[in-house]
Amino acid sequence: MKNITRFNIRIYGILVNEYSQVLVSDELIKGQKYTKFPGGGLEFGEGTRACLIREFKEETGVLIEIKEHLYTTDMFIPSFFDDDSQVICIYYLVKCNDWSKIRTSSVKFDFVNENSESFRWVKVDEVKNEDYLLLPTDRAVVQIIGAFKSFL
């Protein structure tokens, strides 16, 4: 086991549009391709909701409204990217009236101008089939979304 000395707290948003599609982020992280939900790291002095609002604004350019807490990591997850950290992830259902303003692509990993992040809409029923959805907490959330998709 790795020598875990710190926590890495990550906050993610599940945004579903009026066409029953969920927003996913395609990213290139340390040379590996990942599909995950939009969000990022909690900064010191920041609350989880403020973090998610900030991350969405930085990444997508739109403001979101947080509807409710969906899931918090309930298993031990060592970081894929840092040998000394344990990851704790918190997911919220979010709403955005301006979701159509998010720059998206229908192509996976459609990076523009050497940007290593792009966004896509994936049907809620099909998100479980994402080839690159590798993060274990995202997989757990996909199961929750599938069970509660009628509420989304």
C-alpha positions in Angstrom: 0.0 0.0 0.0 1.1 3.5 -0.7 2.2 5.8 2.2 -0.9 7.9 2.5 -0.2 11.2 4.3 -3.0 13.5 3.1 -6.5 13.8 1.7 -7.4 15.1 -1.7 -11.0 16.3 -1.7 -12.7 16.5 -5.1 -16.2 18.0 -5.8 -18.2 17.1 -8.9 -21.5 18.1 -10.4 -24.0 16.0 -12.3 -25.7 18.3 -14.8 -28.6 16.8 -16.8 -30.2 18.8 -19.6 -33.8 18.8 -20.9 -32.9 16.0 -23.3 -31.9 13.6 -20.6 -28.2 14.0 -21.3 -25.5 14.3 -18.6 -22.5 16.5 -19.1 -19.1 14.7 -19.0 -15.6 16.0 -19.2 -13.0 14.4 -21.4 -9.5 15.1 -20.0 -5.9 14.2 -20.6 -4.3 13.8 -17.2 -0.6 12.8 -17.1 -0.8 11.3 -20.6 -3.9 9.2 -19.9 -7.4 9.8 -21.3 -10.3 10.0 -18.8 -13.9 10.7 -19.0 -15.3 12.1 -15.8 -17.9 14.4 -14.4 -17.1 18.2 -14.3 -15.6 19.5 -11.1 -12.3 19.7 -9.3 -10.3 20.1 -6.1 -11.4 21.8 -3.0 -9.2 24.7 -2.0 -8.4 25.7 1.6 -10.9 28.1 3.0 -13.6 27.0 0.6 -16.8 25.2 1.1 -17.8 22.3 -1.1 -20.7 24.1 -2.8 -18.6 27.2 -3.4 -15.9 24.9 -4.9 -18.3 23.4 -7.3 -19.7 26.7 -8.4 -16.2 28.0 -9.0 -15.0 24.9 -10.8 -18.0 24.9 -13.2 -17.5 28.6 -13.9 -13.8 28.1 -14.6 -14.3 25.0 -16.7 -17.5 25.7 -18.6 -18.1 29.4 -18.3 -21.6 29.0 -16.8 -23.0 29.5 -13.4 -24.8 26.5 -11.8 -27.3 26.1 -9.0 -26.7 23.2 -6.6 -29.9 21.2 -6.2 -28.9 18.5 -3.7 -26.1 16.2 -2.4 -26.0 12.9 -4.4 -23.0 10.9 -3.1 -19.9 11.0 -1.0 -17.1 8.5 -1.3 -17.8 5.6 1.0 -14.7 3.5 0.2 -11.0 4.0 0.4 -9.6 5.4 -2.8 -5.9 6.0 -3.2 -5.1 8.7 -5.7 -4.3 7.6 -9.2 -2.1 10.6 -9.6 -0.4 11.2 -6.2 1.3 8.4 -4.3 0.7 10.0 -0.9 -3.0 11.0 -1.0 -6.4 9.4 -0.4 -9.2 10.8 -2.5 -12.6 11.8 -1.1 -15.2 12.7 -3.7 -18.5 14.6 -3.2 -21.1 14.7 -5.9 -24.0 17.1 -6.2 -26.9 17.3 -8.6 -26.8 20.7 -10.3 -29.0 22.9 -12.4 -28.0 25.4 -15.0 -30.4 27.5 -17.1 -27.6 28.4 -19.5 -26.4 24.8 -20.2 -26.7 25.4 -23.9 -23.9 27.9 -23.7 -21.4 25.2 -22.6 -19.0 24.5 -25.5 -19.4 20.8 -26.2 -18.5 18.3 -28.9 -20.0 15.1 -30.1 -16.5 13.7 -30.4 -14.6 12.1 -27.5 -11.4 13.9 -26.5 -12.0 16.8 -29.0 -9.3 18.9 -27.6 -9.0 22.4 -29.1 -5.9 24.6 -29.1 -3.9 22.1 -27.0 -6.6 22.4 -24.3 -6.6 19.0 -22.5 -10.3 19.2 -21.6 -13.5 19.0 -23.6 -17.1 18.5 -22.8 -19.8 16.2 -24.2 -23.4 15.4 -23.6 -24.1 11.7 -23.1 -27.6 10.2 -22.7 -28.2 9.2 -19.1 -29.0 5.7 -20.2 -25.7 5.4 -22.1 -23.3 7.0 -19.7 -22.6 3.6 -18.1 -21.1 2.5 -21.4 -18.4 5.2 -21.5 -15.2 3.5 -22.4 -13.0 5.9 -20.5 -15.1 6.4 -17.3 -12.4 4.9 -15.1 -12.6 6.6 -11.8 -14.3 4.3 -9.3 -16.4 7.0 -7.6 -17.7 8.1 -11.0 -18.8 4.5 -11.7 -20.6 4.4 -8.3 -22.4 7.6 -9.2 -23.4 6.2 -12.6 -25.2 3.4 -10.8 -27.0 6.0 -8.6 -28.0 8.0 -11.7 -29.4 4.9 -13.3 -31.4 4.0 -10.3 -32.8 7.6 -9.9 -33.0 8.8 -13.5 -36.7 9.5 -13.2 -35.9 12.2 -10.6 -33.3 13.9 -12.8 
